[in-house]
């Protein structure tokens, strides 16, 4: 999937900043088809308590996270290790790693080293604090 295309003719600018609800209900099928077995990882800011990201980790990503103290994931679309902030500088420092009761998901409690955690920038070119910056209201998306 190329970065400018999503669901046929919908581009990422529309997807990431638009007001139409365009949910990717195929995401878990794509995750299941990736080359490595993964678990979901919820990332939460320890100060604000805001949920920042939902990502995935394989054994390698979890090991790297534990050893480095940096939130690390497995990119299910690129099938490669994704060290959050490696290119942007918006690292997420691990405060604590929690495991759910069935040991099939993780919660990373983090402290941000940068201004945000999302790869999407706002209208002023600033990194968004977290990935959950819109809500559904009256069948449309609006900024929170």
N, C-alpha and C positions, 0 to 999 in steps of 0.2 A: 504494500500500500504506500503510495507516495504521499509525502507530507501535504501536498496541495489538494489531494483528492480524498474524499470520505463519502461513503455511501453514494457512489456514482459522481454526481456533479456538485455536491456540497463541499465547499472549501473549508479549511480550518478556521479562517477568520470568521466565517458565518457560524461555524460550530462553537467556537470558543468565546465569541463576543456577541452573537446574535440573540434575538429574543424568541426564536422558534424553538419548541421542544422537539429535539431530534435524538432521542435516546438510542444508544447503541445496544440493543437487546441481544446482539450476537457476541458481545464481548467475552462471556464465559465460554462460548464455543471456541473462540480464538485462543483463550488462555488454555483450555483443555488440549488444543492442538499444538501448543508450543513444545519445543524439544525437551524441556526439563520439567519434572514435577515441581509444583509450586504451592505455596499457601498464601492466602491474603494477609496483607499487613495494613493495619490502620495506624496512621501517624497522627499523634496529638501533641499540641504545644503544651508544655508543662505550666507555663505562666497563664495564658489565656484560656486554656482547656479546650480551645477550638480544634476540631478535627481538620487536619491540613490536607492529607492525601490518603487515598486508598491505592495500594500498590501490591506487588507480589514478591515473594522471596523464595529462592531455592536454597539448598543446603550451603552452597558456596556464598550466596549473598548473606545469609544469616551468620556464617562463620566470619566473613569479612566485617560485618557490623559489630560482632562481639570483639574481634581482635583490634579493630581500628577506632571504635567508638563513634563512627559515622554511619548514619542511616544509609544502608545499601540495599538494593533491590535487584530483581531479575527482570529485565525488560522482556515482556512476553511478545512484543511486536518485533524487536530486533534480535531476540535470543542472545542477549549478552548482559554482563554485569553492568549495573547502573549505580554509580556512586553519586548520590544526590549532592549537587553543588560542585562537582569536579570541574565543570566548565563555567558555570554561572557564578561560583563563589558563595552561593546561598546554601551552605552546608547545614545539615541537621545533626547536631551533636546528641548522642544517645545519653539520656539520663537513666532510663530503665527500660528493660524489655520484659513484657508480660506475655504469657501463653494462656490461651483459653482452656476450658475444662477438657475438651476433647483433643487438645493438641493439634488443631488443624487451622489455627489462625494466630497471628501475633499482633501485639500492640506495642508500637515504639513510642515511648514518651520522650520528647525531644526538646532541646533548646536551640532556637534558630541562631545561626552565626551571621546571617544576612538579613535582608529586609522582608523576605518572604520565602515561600516554599513552592509556589506554583510556577510552571514554565511559561504561563500566559502573563503578558504585561497588561497593565491598565492603560487608559487613554493617554496618560502622561509618560508612558514608557517605563513605569515602575513595576517591579515584580509584585504580583498579587500575593497577599499574606498566605492564603490557602487556596485550595482548588474549589472550595464550595462557596463561591462568591455570587451565585444567583439562586433564586427560589422560583418555584412555579406558583403563579398567581393568575387566576382567571384564564387558565390554559396557555399562558405565555410565560416566558422567563423575564425576571426583572432583577436588577442588581440589588444586592443586600446592602 
